[in-house]
Every structure is written in structure tokens, then in C-alpha cells.
């Protein structure tokens, strides 16, 4: 997710295209969401074994509660009239990003064989 967010940040900061050179370096930190760095740090800590199973379960429960709260807040602050005025472009961008992430994740999981073993149901 982090590389895609960085590309979107560069794109969003420019005038409809990826910003070259110095302007990209100055604009990316302002547009880059810092929670992505936290997600990467936690993933690295878990992969390195610094976070145990019970701690990971507790963090997972907290993370789920935070995500549900954030989604609820987004839903409660959504105004359909504003969505009509904005148009389909932001929706299309989000849908496209989700599709790219989903397909690339699935390809990496199957290519690298890192997915969980699936046993047949009985």
C-alpha cells in the first residue's frame, strides 16, 4: 500500500500528473499519510518476532475497533449532495486503487506462495 499511496500523493500534489524533481520531494511529505509508516513499522516488528501472539491478538482487536469507528465517522459525515457535485472521479480513483491493490496482492501471494494453506472442507 505504501508505494501506491506515495504515487497518489505525488499525483494529487501536482497539476494532474506526477510532479517531477524538487516539487515532488517537497510536496510528498505533506500529502503522505503518516499512518502508513506506522503500519509498516508494526508489520516489520511482527515479522521480526518483536510482537508476540497474545500482543498481536490484543492489537488486532483494537485495530478492528479503530477501523470500525473511522468507517462509521466517514459514513456519518458523507453528504450525498456533495458527492453528486464532486462527480465520479474520486470514486473511480478509489475503486481503481482498491482493484490495483487487490490484484497485485493476490498475484504476490500466489506467486510467492505466502498464503495460508487451504484444506478441503469435509
C-alpha positions in Angstrom: 0.0 0.0 0.0 2.8 2.4 0.8 4.2 2.8 -2.7 0.8 3.3 -4.2 -0.1 5.9 -1.5 3.2 7.8 -2.4 2.4 7.8 -6.1 -1.1 9.1 -5.4 0.3 11.8 -3.1 2.7 12.9 -5.9 -0.1 12.8 -8.4 -2.5 14.7 -6.1 0.0 17.4 -5.3 0.7 18.2 -9.0 -1.4 19.6 -11.7 -2.9 16.3 -12.9 0.4 14.4 -13.3 3.2 13.1 -11.3 5.3 16.1 -10.1 8.9 15.9 -11.2 12.0 16.6 -9.2 12.2 19.1 -6.3 8.5 19.8 -6.2 7.7 16.1 -5.6 10.2 15.9 -2.8 8.7 19.0 -1.1 5.0 18.0 -1.7 5.1 14.3 -0.8 5.6 14.7 2.9 2.6 16.9 3.2 0.4 14.6 1.1 1.7 11.3 2.5 -0.4 9.9 5.4 1.8 9.1 8.4 -0.3 6.1 9.5 1.2 4.2 6.6 4.6 4.4 8.2 3.1 3.1 11.5 1.6 0.2 9.6 4.9 -0.6 8.0 6.7 -0.4 11.4 4.2 -2.8 13.0 4.4 -5.2 10.1 8.2 -5.3 10.4 8.0 -5.7 14.2 5.6 -8.6 13.9 7.7 -10.2 11.2 10.8 -9.9 13.2 9.1 -11.6 16.2 9.2 -8.5 18.4 5.4 -8.7 18.9 4.1 -12.0 20.3 0.9 -13.8 19.5 -1.1 -12.5 22.5 0.0 -9.0 22.0 -0.8 -9.3 18.3 -4.3 -10.5 19.2 -4.9 -7.6 21.5 -3.6 -5.1 18.9 -5.8 -6.8 16.3 -8.9 -6.2 18.4 -8.0 -2.6 19.0 -7.3 -2.1 15.3 -10.6 -3.6 14.3 -12.4 -1.2 16.7 -10.5 1.8 15.3 -11.3 0.9 11.7 -15.0 0.4 12.5 -15.0 3.8 14.3 -13.2 5.5 11.4 -15.6 3.9 8.8 -18.6 5.0 10.9 -17.3 8.5 11.1 -16.7 8.7 7.3 -20.2 7.3 6.7 -21.8 9.8 9.2 -20.0 12.8 7.6 -20.9 11.8 4.0 -23.3 14.1 2.3 -24.9 12.7 -0.9 -25.4 16.2 -2.4 -21.6 16.8 -2.1 -20.9 13.5 -3.8 -23.1 14.5 -6.7 -21.3 17.8 -7.0 -17.9 16.3 -6.9 -18.6 13.7 -9.5 -17.4 10.2 -10.2 -13.6 10.9 -10.5 -12.7 10.5 -6.7 -14.9 7.3 -6.6 -13.2 6.0 -9.7 -9.8 6.7 -8.3 -10.6 4.9 -5.0 -12.1 1.9 -6.9 -9.1 1.8 -9.2 -6.6 1.9 -6.3 -8.5 -0.8 -4.5 -8.5 -3.0 -7.6 -4.8 -2.5 -8.2 -4.0 -3.3 -4.6 -6.3 -6.4 -4.6 -5.0 -7.8 -7.8 -1.3 -7.1 -7.1 -1.7 -8.6 -3.5 -3.4 -11.7 -4.9 -0.6 -12.1 -7.6 2.1 -11.7 -5.0 0.5 -14.1 -2.6 0.0 -16.8 -5.2 3.4 -16.2 -6.9 5.4 -16.2 -3.7 3.3 -19.0 -2.0 2.9 -17.0 1.2 -0.8 -17.5 1.7 -2.3 -19.8 4.3 -2.7 -23.5 3.4 -6.2 -24.2 2.4 -7.5 -27.5 3.4 -10.6 -29.0 1.7 -13.8 -29.0 3.6 -15.3 -32.2 4.8 
